[in-house]
Amino acid sequence: MYSISAINYAILTVLLCGALYSLYLGLRKYWGRIAQGKPYFGKEITREAVLAKVNWHTFLQRGLLLSRLMKRPASGIAHLLLFFGAVIEILGHGLFPLSFIGIDIYGGWFGHFVMELGREVAGIMMLLGILFLLVRRLAPPDRLTVHKTRRGFESMEILLLLIVLAGFTAEAFRLTDPAAKSQVEFFGRAIASLLGGLDSGVLAGGNQAMWWVHGLMGLAFIALIAHTPMSHMVLGPTNSALANKRSGINMPPIDFEAEEEDGKEVVFGAAKLSDLTQKHLMDFSTCLWCGRCHEACPAAQTGKPLSPKNIMAVCAEYLEQGKMDDAGLIDTLGQEAIFNCTTCGACVEQCPVSNSPAEAILEFRRNFVMDRSEMPDTMAAANANLEKRGHPFIGTGANPDDWKKGLDVPVFEPGETEYLLWIGCSVTYEERAQQIARAMVKILETAGISYGVLEESRCTGDPAKMMGNEMQFQEIAMTNIEEFQEMRIQKVITMCAHCFNSFDRYYPELGADWQTIPHSVLIDQLIQAGKLTVVQNSDEKITFHDPCYLARHNDIVDETRSVVSAVGQLIEMPRNRKDSFCCGAGGGNYWGGKGGTARISDVRTQEAFDTGADKIATSCSFCLLMLTSSATRHTEERKVFDIAELVVAALPPTQPPAQQ
């Protein structure tokens, strides 16, 4: 019987150690670059500090099961075939040496189903996966080539193809041995039938030669992993393990009282790589340049200068070139591109290796605003208005009390009122958004909810934070927190997704301790509890636009749909739930967002009209304003409604207020 001696395996094992050492050196090179960023795990990297950062859910889902890749099914399946095929093959190769100590790994059900049939199928899986990726290189999708193309994948994919083919060839030579009993290695058997006419000595020599060819090519692949784009095989799962434990964008507060350390000046935001954290640098190192972020980015898809892919690629190039302290990076990226970001989080949601391009973009934005005092004129005017008047709405004709004309709205009473109905700046100063508050008053009174409002409407500071003015945000937030604590407020209802996100995500970092609930979630709870009765019109088709700050940032997708389905027939847009397309207002772009080939809100509104729905629903005041503006280009009839408005319209005319 043809056999490979133990000495051959011993030599291969020594070579494997060399390949693994090459892998180690390559990964150490990456860590050497990443370590130059601001500490991510703390001043000292300890086991406890690292484990505290690990997100086991994302490690399993994205790192091992490749869930994000499956958003593009063809590519996702190809990667799954490669990954799990390789796992099975590596298992088989790793177990074979046990036969030298008397363990019959080819015996019984394990040998039949794992070592023979399992590895045969695994090899075919790998072959199909690598062929798909190579064929796609011949006609790549635009997202792979836009702005920059990462070189080096093709050669490694060809090497991997040759490894798989060499493996099947070696198997075929082995199966020509008359003593070979396996009948389930069908692909190898088919190839072996083509070799049957060769001399037995040639077949034995071919078996030995192809074993070495297959083995050496496999070792070469391992040795090259960390020195080529294939480094994502290791960096990707690692980065997914370090992903934020909360969805969306997470921008930690700046400690403005921090003193200089080691003689370094305190920098607000980032102008160069050394201003960023180790996690940001890890993102740049892990980035595949696959362009999924570009493909999902509303700014990029409407012809604006921003491309998250380009941001990541440029930063990756600076990192590779060792330009840690090159302050020209921020100007290379460009002010216009940096302020095009709507902070929708689509790039964060789509990245298969858990990068957060938006967070890096916002760090650069912070530097433009707080270090260089630079921002687009319209955003600067909104910021100035926020500082002087407490809201960012320039030239508004609305008075703070206009929204409650004709209504008897109670003021929040400490110790007596259960919920604070937070009005917020957009609902206060934009006439169309005022209808949301009027509808909520009707809903709360009908359901018998104890609620009240502040005597003066105000802003959470979200526009300031997301436009890059963290200092202004913290001043506003601390004022609100102090007053809320004095009034003993414990429950807050918001009608704007941005208000909810600020209260729920960023205020607790500054000392807030109350519960915040979006109005759409509260409405769903009231309907489910029977405190609110609505009459469903199943003939009325309603499509729902997911606000980015509810769906992507805060995983709120089912409650909103439950409300819409309670009043009408829900019709989904192609891009929905956490894959929703932005309205264009976020990141201060309600006061910006110019340029490009189209308004972001126009693209989204057209998508909504294309569903043929009678009405367009949303659950955020900014989304309502943006989509309403774009809808007027289609019709003078009101088509866009907040969830609260739809529910009020569906209340039975005789429903009495519930008893408190």
N, C-alpha and C positions, 0 to 999 in steps of 0.2 A: 504493500500500500504506500502511495506517495505520502511523505510526512515531512514536517518541518521540525528540525531538531531543537532541543532545548537551548543549544548554544546560539542558534539564530535568534531565539526570543531574548536571550540574555543580552546579545549585542543590540538588539532593537530597543531593549529597555534602557540601556545606557544612552542611546541616541535620543530616546524619549525624554530623558532627564535634561539633555542639552536643549531640546525644543522647548520644554517647560521653562528652562532658565531664560531662554530668549523671550518667551511670553512674559515672564516676570520682569525682565529688564524694560520691556516696552511699556508695561503697566506702571512701573516705577517712574518712567519718563513722564507719563501722563500725570501721575500724582505730584511729581516735582513742579509741574506747571500749576496744577490746581491748588496746591498748598500755599501758593503765593497770594491767594485771595484772602479776604477778611475771614476770620474763623467762623465756621458754620456749626461746629460741634461744641464750641466753647474754647476758652483759652488753652485748655489741655484736652487732648483727644483720649478719652478713656472708654473702656468697654461699655460702661453705663451710659455715657453721653451718646455714643453711637447707637446703642439699642433704643434709646429714647427717641431718636430721629427715625427709626425704621418704620416704614409703613408696610406691614406684612400683607395687607389686602392688595395694594397696588403691585407689590413684588410678585404675588401669586398670579393676579389677573393679567397684568401687563407684561411683567418680566418673564414669566414662565408660560402662561397660556396665550400670550400675545393678543389679548383682547382688542387693543387699539388697532392692530393691523387688520383685524377683520372688518373694520369700517370700509375697507376696500377689499371685497371678498376674494377676488382673483389673486391679488398679491398676498393677502392674508393666508389663504389656503396653501399657496406655494411655500410661504415661510413655515407654516405649521408642518407641512410634509417634510421639509428639510430638517426642522428642529427635532421633531419626534422620531424621524427616521434615523437621524444621527445619534440620538440618545440610545435607541435600541441597538444600533451597530456598535457603539462604544461599549455598551454593556456586554455584548457578545464577545468582542475582542478582549475586553478586560477579564472575562471569565475563562477564556480558553486555556491560559497557563495553568489553571487548576488541574487540568488533565495530567500534568507532569507529576502531580503528587497523588495520583490514583483516583481522582474524582471523575466519574464518567458524566461529564456535562452534556453529552449528546444522547444520554440514555433517558428512557421514560418520556413522560409527557413534556417535561421541561425541554429536553433536547429536541423533541419533535416540534413543539409549538413555538418555542422561543429561539433556540439556537439555529434551527433550520427554517421553518416556515416564517417565523417572526422576522428574522434577519433578511430573508428573501424579499418579503413585502417591504421592509424598511429600506432596503436598497433601491427598490423601484420607486418608493415615495421620494427618496432623495433625488433620484434621476429626473422624475417629473418636475419636482420643485425647481431644480437648478436649470432645467431646460426652459421653463417658463421665464425665469429671470433673465436668462441669456437672450431669449427671443425678444423680450421686452426692450433690451438694450438696443435692438435694431431699429425700433420705432418707439422711443420713450415718450411717456406723457409729458406735457409741457411743464408740469410741476417739477420734474427731475432736471430740466435744462434751464429753466428761467433763472436769470441773474448769474448763477454759478452752477457748475457741474462738478461734483466731487469725483476725482479720478481715482482709479485703483480697484474699483469693484470688479471690473471686467476680467482682469487677469486672475484675481482670486477665484472668481466664479468658474473660469475656464479650468483652473487647477482643481477645483472641487469636482467638476465634471469628469476630469481625467481620473481622479481618485476613485470615483464611483465606477467608472468603466473598467479601470484596472482591477477593482475588487471583483466585479462580475467575471472578468477574464480569468483571474486567479482561481475563482470558484469553478469555472468551467474546466480548467486544466485538472483541478482536484477531482472533479466528478468523472473524468475519463478513466480514472483508476477502477479496474474491475471490482475492487474490494469496497468501493464506495456504495453505501446502502441507501442513502437519502433519495427519496422519490418526490419530496415536497419542494425541493429547490428547483422549481420548474423553469425559471428563467435561465439559471446556470445550466440546467440539463439541455435546454434548447441550444445554447451556445456550444456546449460540449459535443453535441451531435455533429457539429460542423468540424470538430477536430478529430473525429474518430479514425480518420485514415492515416494519421501521423504515427510514426514509430514510437514505441513505448518509452524509449530513452529520451526522445524529444519531448514527449508529454511530461515525463518526470522533471526534466530540466526546465520546461516551460512553467510548471507548477512552482518550482523554486524561484525562478526569475521573476515571475509576476507577483509572487508573494512579497519579494523585496521591493519591486517597483511600487506596488500598492502601499506598502509600509513606509517607504521613504518619502513618497509624495504626501502621505498623511502627516508625517512628522514635519515636513516642510511647511505644510499649511498651518500647523500648530505654532511653529516658530515664527511665522509671518503675521499671525493674527493681530498682535498689538502694534505692529509696524505698518499696518494698512487700515483702510476703512473697516475691515472686518473686526476691528477693536470693539465695534458696537455689540458684538456677541457677548462681551464681558461687561462693557460699560453700560449698555442698555438696561439689563436686569438690575445692575447696581444702582443706576440712577432712578429706576422705578421704585426700588426699595427705599430711596430717600425722598420720594415725592411727598408733597404737602399732604397732611392728613385731612385737610379741608379742600373741597373742590374750588376751582376758579383761581382768581388772582389773590395773592396774599402779600400785602405790602406792610411790613412791620413798622411801627412808629420809630421816628428818629429821636434819640436822646439829645436834645438841644443843650443840656447841661453837661454833657460829656466833655471831659478835658482832653487835651492833646496827649497822645501816648507815643513814647519813644521819639519825641520831637516832631512827630508828623502832625500836620495841620488837619483839623476836623473838616471833612468834606461832606457837603450836603448832596446826596445823590452820587452819580458817577460820571466822570469825564473820561476815565481810562480804566483799564482792566483791573488794576490794583485797588480801585475803589469798590469793586464788587466782591461778593462773598465767594467762598469756595464752591458753594452749590451752583452759583451762576457759571463759574468757570467749568464745573463738571458738565453743565448743560451744553456749553460750547464744545467741549471735548466729545460729548456723546452724540451731538447733532449729526444726522445722516445726510442733511441737505436734500431730503426726500421731497420737500415742497408741499407737504400736506398742510402746513400752517399757512403757506402762501395761498393755497387753493381755497382755504376756509376764511381767510382774512377779508372782511368787508371792504377795507381800504384798498387792499391790493386788487380785489376783484372789481373795483369801480375806478381803476386807472390812476390811483393816487400814488405818490412816491414811496409810501411804506410797503415793504415786503418783510414779514417776520423772518423768512428764510434768508434774505440778504443780510439782515441784522445779525443773525446767528452765524452766518458764513464769514462775514467780515470779522466779527469778534473771534471766531475760531482761527482765522488766518493770523490775526494779531497775536493770539495766544501761542500758536505754533512757532511764530517768528520771534517770540520772546519780548514782544513790545508791551510789557506790563505797565510801564509808566509813560507811554506815549499818549499825551493829552490831546493829540490830533484825532484820536478815535472818534470822539463825539461829533466833530465837524465832518469827518468822513461819512458817518451815518446820516448826518443832516438834520437840521432843526425841523424842516417841513415834514420829513418822514416820521420823526419821533412824535410830533404832535398830531399826526394823522390817526394814531391808535385810538380806537373807541373803547378800549379796555373791555371788550366784549368777552374775552377769554376763549375765543374759538381756537386760537393757536395752541393754547394750553390743553384744551379738550381733545384736539386731534393728534397731538404728538404721540407717536407710538412708543417713544422712550422716555416719556414724562418730563420733557423740557418745559420751561415756562418763559417763552420769549417775551411775553407782555411784561413780566416782572422786570426783566432787564431793560426793556424800553422805558418803563416808568422810572427806573433809577436814573437813566440819562435825562429824562424829562425833569426830574427833580433838580438835577444840576443846572439845566438851562434856566429854570425858574428861580431857584433859591441862591445859586452861586453866581450866575451870570445875568440874572434879571432879564431874561429873554423869553418871550412867548408870542404867539400870533396876536395881532392887535385886538381882534374880537374877544379872544380869551382874556387878554390883559384887561379889557374894559369890564368883562364880567367879574374878574377877580377884584378889580377896584370897587365895583359896585357892591360886591359881597362884603368887602371890608368897611365901606362907608355906610351902607344901608341895611346890611344883614341879609341880603339876597342878591343873586347874580343876574336878575332879569332887568336888562337895560331898557329904559324908555317904556316900561309897562304902563298901561292906562288904568290898571286895576288897583283898587284900594284893598288893604288887608282884610276888611270885613265884607267885601262884596259877595264872597261865596256863600255867606249865610243870610243874605237878605230874605226876609219872609219866613225864616226858620227860627225856632226857639231852641238854640243850642246851649246846653249847660256848660258851665266852666268847671274844670276839674277841681274837686274838693279833697284835699288830703285826708285820708282815713275814712272817707265816705264813698268816693268814686272808685270803681274797679278798674276800668280801662281809660287810658289817655288816648284819645283819637288824635294822632299826630297829623297836622295839616301839611306842613312842609312848604317849601318855597314855590314849587311849580304849581301846586294846587291852589296856592294863595294868589299868585300873580298872573296866571294864564287862564283866560276866561273859559276855554274849552275844558281844561282840567278841573275847574271848579265844580263841574257837574259830578265828578267822582265823589267829592266830599258831600255834596247834597244827597247823592244816592246812598252813601254810607250812613248818613244821619237817619234816613228813612229806614234802612235795613236794621240798624241798631235799635231804633225805637220800636219797630215792628217785632223784633225778637226779644224785647224787654231787657236789653243789655245796659248795665250801669256804665255810663261813659261820660267823658267831659273833654273839653279842649283847653289849651292854654289861652290866656287872655291876649297874648301876642303871638302871631305866627312867626316861625323862624326856620332856618336851614340847618341841616345836620353837618354841613361842611363837606359833603361828598364832592361837589364840583371842585372845591379847592384841592382836596387830596388827589383826585384823579387828574387834575390839570398840573400837578406837581408841586403845589404849595402846601407842603406838609405842616409848616409852621402855622399858617392861617387855619388849617383844619384843626390842629390841636387846640388853638385858642377858642375856636367855636365849640369844639367838643367838650372841653373842660367847663365852659360856661353852662352848657346844657346839662352836663353830668351833675354839677354842683346844684343847679336848680331842681333837677329831678330828685336828687337825694333829699333836698330840703322838703320837697312836696311828698316824699315817700311814695313815689310812683313805682309800681311793681309790674304793670302790664301796659304795653304800648302797641297800638294798632297803626300800621303804616299803609299808605296808599300809593307809595312810590317804591319800586324795587331798590332804588339806590339808597333811599332812607333806611329801608330794612337792612340792607347789606352793611351800611355804616354802623347802625345801632348794634347789630348782631355780631359783626366780625371785628370791627375796629374799636368801638367804644369800650368793650370789656378790657382791652389792653391798657386803657387809660383809667380804669376803675369803675366802670358802669356795672350794675348788677341787677338789671331788670330783664324781664322776658319781652321779646319783640315778636309780633306775629303779623305777617302780611294780611291785608284785608281779604285777599282771595282765599287764603287758608282758613281764616275765621268764618267767612261766608260758607265754605264747604262744611265746616264743623257744625254750623248752625242748621244747615239743611239736613245733614246726616242725623243730628240729634232731634230733629222734628220741631225745632224752635222757629224755623222759617219754612213756610210752605210756598212752593212755586208751581206754576202751571206750565207744563212742557208743551211746546209747539213743535212736534216732530217733523213738521213740513218745512220748518225754517232751518236752512243750512247755515251754520256758523263755522268759520275757520278761526283757529286760535294762533296768535303770534306769541311765542314764548319770550318774555323779557330775559335778556342775557343774565341779568343780576338775580333772577329767581331760578331759572333752569340751570344754566351752566355753573354759576357761582354758588348756588345754594341747593341744588338738587330738588327744587320744587317744580314738579311736572304733572303729577297725578291729581293733586287737589284742584288745580285750575281747570283741568279737563273734566273733572267731576262736576264742577259748577256749570260749565258750558253745556255738558250733556244733560244736565237737569232742566235746562230751559229750551234747548233746541237740539238739532242734529249736528254733531261735531264732524267737520270735514278737515282732515289734516293737510297741511302744506307739505311739499316734498321734504323741505328742511324743517324739522320740528324737534320738540323736546330739547335735549342737550346739544343737538346739531342744528338748532335754530339759527337763522341769519339775523344779524343785528339790525336795529332800526337806525343806527347811526348817531345817536345822541350822546352816548357814554364818553367818558374821558374829557368832558368839556366840549365835545364836538357839537353839542346843541348850539353853541355859540361859535362854532367853527365849521369843520366838515366841508369846506369848499374845495373846488378843483376836481381833477379827474375827469372821467368820461360820463359819470352819472352820480346822482345823489344816492346814498346808500338806502335811504328810506323809499326812494322811488323803485328801486330794484325789489325790495321786500314787498311793497304794496302791490306791484305788478304780479308777484308770485301769489299773493293772496287773492287778487282778482281772478287769476287764472284757474283757481279751484272751482269757480262758479258759485261760490258761497254768497248768500244774501247779505251776510254781515261779517265784519272782521272784528274779533274780540282780542283784548289784551288785558294785562293786569299791572300796568305801570303807567304813571302819569306822563313820563317822557315818551314812552312808546306811543301812547295815545296821541300826543301832540305831533310827533313826527309822522306817523302813519296818516293822521287826519290831514295834515298839510299835503302829503303826496296824493291822497285819495281825491282831493279836489281837482286834480289833473284828469281824473277819469269821469267824475260825475259831481254835480252840485248836491246830490242827495247825500245825507249823512250815512256813512257806511261803517265807520270805525267807532267801536264802543268799548268802554271799560266793562269788566265783568259785573261790577256793582250796578251799572246802568241797566244791563240786561236782566239782572235779578229783580230790580225794582219794577221793570216793565212786565215781568212774569209773576208778580205778586197778585194773588186773587184780590179783586177790588173790595171784598168784604172782610178781608183778614184783619181781625182786631189786634192791637198791640198785645204782646205777651205780658203776663204778670211777672214783675221782678221778684 
